[in-house]
């Protein structure tokens, strides 16, 4: 009896994992948008605030802005958390400066950033209305002073943080499902 040879069908390649940082100043909605984007994409949410060392939290509670030195270890820890998620992840992180974003990009070269943009007045109103967060309204101005606008960097999408959450998440999902474009 002759052997039957069955040709294997080529497997459909798995989509590349998605990695995105939901970024912006305090009060822009990072946690809420990040959670919904992660749920829609079926990937892990890494809440950046959960990784601040106690000394950073204490400084912020006291109304003292964090310095680049304060953020260095925190950003390294967040980069490690991203690299520990082979199936992709959504990270919430202010990522205010280009150097901070580059620290994260060093681990995930095709890392995307969803920048939730709003005015300083809008951010201040939102932060002042929170009752369950360590971040005081007095630090909002320092976030705007530190913010280096990411528009124009590769893999960045700017969203109006004042839009309805459903619209922000729908637009973000549509953008994230498109191929990554280098600048």
N, C-alpha and C positions, 0 to 999 in steps of 0.2 A: 504494500500500500504506500502510495506516495505521500510525503509530508506536505502539509498545507502551510504556506507561508502567509502570514497575515501582516500586512504593513500597518505599522502604528500611525495613527492619525497625529499630526503635529498638535501639541498641546497649545491651547490659547495662552499666550503669555500673561502672567499676572500683572495687573497694573502696578506701576511704581508707587511705593507708599507716599502719602502726602504728609508734609510737615509744614505747619503754618504757625506763626506767632500772631496772636491777636494783641495789638499794641496800641499805646496811646497814653495820654496823661490820666491822672486819677479822675475817676468819675465818668469816663467815656463809655463804660459798659463792657470792659474786657471780659469779666467773669461770665456775665449773662450771654454775650455773643459767643464766647469761646465754648461754653457748655453746649449751646445749641448747634454750633458748627460741628463739634466733635460728635454729637449724637447723630446728626444728619449724615456724616461721613463714616460713622461706625468705627471711629478711632479714639484713642485714649485722650483724655483731657489732663494736662499738667498745669495746675494752678500755681503760677509763679510766686504768689504771696506766701504760699505754704512752705517755701524753701528759704525765706529770709532768716538769717540767724537772729537769735533773741536781741543782740545788741542793736541790730538795724531797726527792729520793731520798736525797741525802747526809744531810740533816737527820734523816730517818726512820731511816736506818741507824745514826745516832749516838744514837738514842733521844730526839730532840727532836720534840715534837708540832708539826704544821703550824699556822700561824695563819690567820686569815681572809685576811690580806694574801698569805700564801704560796699560798693556794688560788685567789685571784681570777683570775690569768691562766690557770691550769689550767682553771678552770670556763668561762672565755670560750672557750678552745680546744675544750673538749668541746662547747660550744654550737655552735661553728662546724662541728665534725665531724657533729653531728646534722643541721644545716641542709644539709649537703652530701650527704645521703642521701635523695633524693626518693622512693625506694621504701620508706622506713621503716628503722628500726634499733633494735637493742638496745644500750644503753650500760651498762657496769658502772661504777659510781661510788658512793662512800660516801654522797654527798648528805646529810650528817648534819644540816644546818640548813635551816630553811625558806628562808632567803635564798639558799642554794645551789640549792635546788630551783627557786626562783623565777627565778634566773638562767637555768636551763635551760628553764623554761616560757616565758620571754620569746621564745625562738626557735621553740618548738613548743607552741602554746597547749593542745593536747589531749594533751600528754605524760603518760604514765602512769608510775607508780612502783610497782614490786614490792619491798616492804620485807621482807627476810629477817631476821626477828627471832629472837634467842636471848639467853640470859643472859650476863652478863659472864664468869662461870666457864666456860661452854661456849665462848665466843669465845677466852678465854685458852688453854684446852686445845687448841683447833684451831690457833691461831697458833703455840703452842709446838711442835706436832708437825710444822710445815712446815719443809722443808729447802731449798726452792727459791725463797724470797721474801725481799725486802729488809726487810719489815716486822717489827720485833722485838716479842716479847710485852710488853715494858715499856710499849708505847704503847696497849695495849688499853683501859686505864682511861680514858685521855684521850679515846678515841672515845666511850665511854659518857657522859662529862661533856659532850661537845659535842652529842650526839644530841638533836635535838628531834623527838619522836615525830610521824611524819607521819599517823598514823591520824586520819581525819576531814577531811583535805585532799582536794580533788577529784582523782579519778583515781588513788587510792592503794589498793593491796591489800596487806594484811599476811599474810605466810606464816610458819608455824613452820619455821624453818631446820633444826630437828632431825628433821623428817620425812624419809622416803626421797626422794631426788632425783627419782625418777619421779613421785611423788605431787605434789611441789611444781611440777614442770614441767607436768604434766597440768592441775592446778588453774589455773596461770598462763595456759596456753593457752586454757582455757575462759573465763576472766575477760577476757582480751585480745580475744577474738572477740565479746564483747558490746559494744553501743554505749557510747561515752563518756558519762558522766553528770556534769554540773557540780553542784557542791554547792548 
